[in-house]
Amino acid sequence: MTGLKRALNAMSDETRAALTEHGLMAGYEARPDYQRNDYLGWIARAKRPDTRQKRLDQMLDELRRGGIYMNMAWRG
């Protein structure tokens, strides 16, 4: 990621595996740097495993559907 002035969030193995398994890595990589970084940080900050999974599932769903970012309309 480039162009971001805030701390970069690392992608967990779990997130990488889910993106790959669902065939969504290209869609993820097509998103702007800030969105990719926000998704990773948001998922990682979840304290409970079920919350982390819920957030991961939301990201996957938004990538699959396109045009949505954090439950808001987004034009990419």
C-alpha positions, 0 to 999 in steps of 0.5 A: 500500500502506498500513499497512506499517511496513517499506520498500515494494517497487516493482512492476517493469514485468516483474511488472506485465506478467505479472500483466496478461497472466495476468489475475491483477492483481485476485487480486494486489490482493486479497492483504494489503499485506504479501503483495504487498510480500513478493512484490515484494521477493522477486522483485526480490532475485533476482540471476539472471534465471532465479531472478527468473523462477522466483520470478515464476512461483511468485507467478503460480501461487500467485495462480492457485491461491489459498489459498497464499502462499510455498508455505504454506497461507493463508486469505484 
